Amino acid sequence: MKPKRVTDTAYHKAYYEANKARIAEVKRAYRAANKEKIIANKRAAYYATQEASLAQKREYRQANKGKINFLCSMRKKVIKQRTPVWLSPFDRLKIKCYYSVAAMLARNNEEPWHVDHVVPLQGKLVSGLHVPNNLQFLRGVDNIRKKNKFEVAHG
């Protein structure tokens, strides 16, 4: 006969506190050994709930049109402020091409691709410009994971 499973949260909390380092090491080793499996599971879960998430997003946008319009106008304002007046017409064309290529990548790879600012336009420590040299292509999930960060490479 199997022993009863312990459901006492105080017991679990005490066990975790006593074995915190060992548990963290086991988790770290598992993540390192099963990286592809974890990514595949996350991707499968994302695609399984994608339609429901999009419906929920549409519903939210419909219910909060004023807030969404405000956020969009603020984003456009920031881009306009961070676009220098000295940009040549060729540079402006290059920026448009970045967005076209990102849309093409999204269509071909069937996943979102973003045009990311290497140095964020609204960073905490530094703020970049909306110029071609500050743009790069990133998968949507990577860009969202990056958030508003700029990491300096020393070397």
N, C-alpha and C positions, 0 to 999 in steps of 0.2 A: 504494500500500500504506500502511495506517495505521501510525503509529508505535506501538511497544509502550507500554502504559500503565505508568506508574511506580508500583510497589507498595512502594517503599522508605519505611518509616515515618520514618526519619531525615530524608529529603528533605522529606516532607510537614510534619514538625514544624518544620524550618528555614524552609520557605516560609511557614507560618502565622505564625511569630514575626516574620519580616521584613515581613509584610503584614497584621498584626493589625488595625490601625486601618481599613484599606481594606476588609477582609473584614467587619468589624463594621458598617461603614457600608452596604455592599451588602446585608447581611442585614436591617438596620434598614429600608432603603428598600423591600426586597421585602415585608417584613411589613406595612409601612404601605400599600403599593399593593395587596396581596392579602389584606387582613384578612378579608373575607367568605369567600374561598376557603379560607383556613386554618381558619377556624371550621367551615365545612362539612365539610372533610376530617376534622377532629378529631371532630366529632359523628358522622360516618359510621363512623369507626374505633371510637368508643365503642359505638355500637349494633351493630356487627358482632361485637364481642367481649363484649357485655353478658351474654349467656346463659352463656358460659364463665366470666366473672368472677363472676357470681352463684353458679354451681355451686361454684367454688373458695372463695368466701366462706362458703357453707353448710357445706362440708366442713371448713374451718378452725374455724368456730364449733362444729361437732359435736365435733371433736377437742380443742378447748380450752374446754370449757364452764366450767370453774372460773375461768379467766382472764376470760372474757366476763362471767360473773356478777359477779366482783369489780369490773370496770370499770363495769358498769351500776349496781351499788350505790354506787360512789364518785360517779358522776354524780348519782344521786338525792340523795345526802348533800350534795353541793355546792349543788344547787338548793334543798334544804330549808334549808341554812345561809344562803343568800343571799336567801331569801324573808322579808321583814320581818313581824313579828307584827301590825303596825298595818294590814296590808292589809284593806280592807273586803271583804265577800262579793261586792260588785259588781266589785271589782278582780279577785278570783279568777275570777269568771265571764268577765271580759274576757280573762284569760289562757287559759282553756279555749277561748274563741271563736277566739283567734289560732291555736291548734293545729288546730281544726276547719276554719278557712278554709285553712290550709296544706295539709291533707289534700285539701280540695276542689280547690285549685289544682293539686295533683299529679295528681289524677284527670282533671281537664279538660284539662290541658296535656300529659299523658302524659310528664312528667319530674318528678323529685323537687323539692319545695319545702320549705324549712326555716323554722322560726321562729328567728330569729337574735337574739342579745342585742347591741345596739348597743355598749354597754360590756361587754366579756366578763366572765363570772362569775369567771374565774380569770386575769385579765390580769397581765402582768409589772409594769406601772407603776400601773395602776388596776384596781379590781374593781367591777363593777356589781351591781345588785340584780335579782332576778327579779320585776320589776314591769311593768305594761302599758306604761309610758312608755319602757321600755328594750327593747322587743320590736319586731321588724320582719320582714317577709316577704322571703326571698331565695331565688333559685333554688339548688338544691342545689350545683351546681358553683361558683357564686359564693361561697356560704357556706364551702365547703371551701377555696376559694382565699383567702378572707379570713383563715382560720385563727383565731388567738386575738389578733387585732390590733385596736387602737383608734387611729384616726387623728384628730388634732385639726385642725379647720378654723380657720385664722386669718382674721380678716377684719373 
